């Protein structure tokens, strides 16, 4: 035990030095650079949300049957929502313990679950309007604040979380009135797994049942 | 006849009592979740912060069953019979009546602008808003916000404590439950004198409040039951996130006490 601690403190010194050096060298030039880059990506991400919201609203408020609307929404989800990343996040630590086949099966099911839950709500959002507000950076992601209004309903504050991990802006989470949809989903799965022997196979079976019920 | 029945009923009563006691003991024994040893599972357990989970789940299941036969049909009937604008009016009246408690909590949270908002809301909505039916104040620049005893205790630095699912109240925590008791104390209606029909009014308001609140979450709760693999855990997560967001919004409300029009 003492051996480890002395080792780590001996190692820590060069690390701290290196860190100090790195910040001393880069500090004079970084603030301007970082804020300029942030401002650019913030504005870009806000515009991205604005454009996606407009396309979604056009479908929701537009003419057409529920099935037609479903078909119109699908490409938007595929293109602008990083469903794979959300699926990975929702499985939490069990993503690593799952076999590649389980990962593939689970991801495919997750796509269906998400699509179904969005399709279910399309009807409720008739007459929806959206105002895009400020974008802020947090943990390398952009949080774009919006206010969603529906006829005869109180307005809702909704944040869209944008990640550039895939090289282009994509939605990785939606935070409605402080409630993160992916975090809620993750705790649902975590609790299910905790009560089902941490068996990803059983989660997949349950998701299959859920999808077939729809 | 009576003599024969008497000992038997007493016997039945003791048997029932014994069964009840046994059930209570079983509940107590099963009442605590076992702490996992695996580090990842332990981290999850700590994050869940629900050491009484088995007991909470029993109360959740009972509440759900009782709700399905009592409150839910009443709330459904209310939604069926009363049109949305009227329901919004009822909910506005109830929220206006709770303004004094919200005001006291704003003050104890040391948020003067929020207290000012609540004061103006009560003044405007009680008069122009016709006894609180219309939320005129929201359109006049005094938006509604949440404040309750639980948030006040959070502002004072009290941690929430473990998750609790309480009968009648639902998702809660020691902090929220204490705050709930404080809110009863902050409500002027708690102190109405007896004998003026006010007690009845108080209980009626309480009843309407429960039905109105239940009606407002009818669809959401149905949706959770339909889509969640573990509705109990989903409700726990939603409750926690919502409570934390309310507290964060309160903490981040740094508006100056002097209003804009004064400083210009």
Interface residues (C-beta under 8 A of the other chain):
Chain A: X93 X113 X117 X120 X152 X177 X178 X179 X180 X183 X184 X187 X188 X189 X190 X191 X192 X194 X195 X198 X203 X206 X207 X210
Chain B: X40 X41 X44 X48 X84 X85 X88 X223 X227 X228 X229 X230 X232 X233 X234 X236 X237 X238 X241 X242 X244 X245 X246 X248 X249
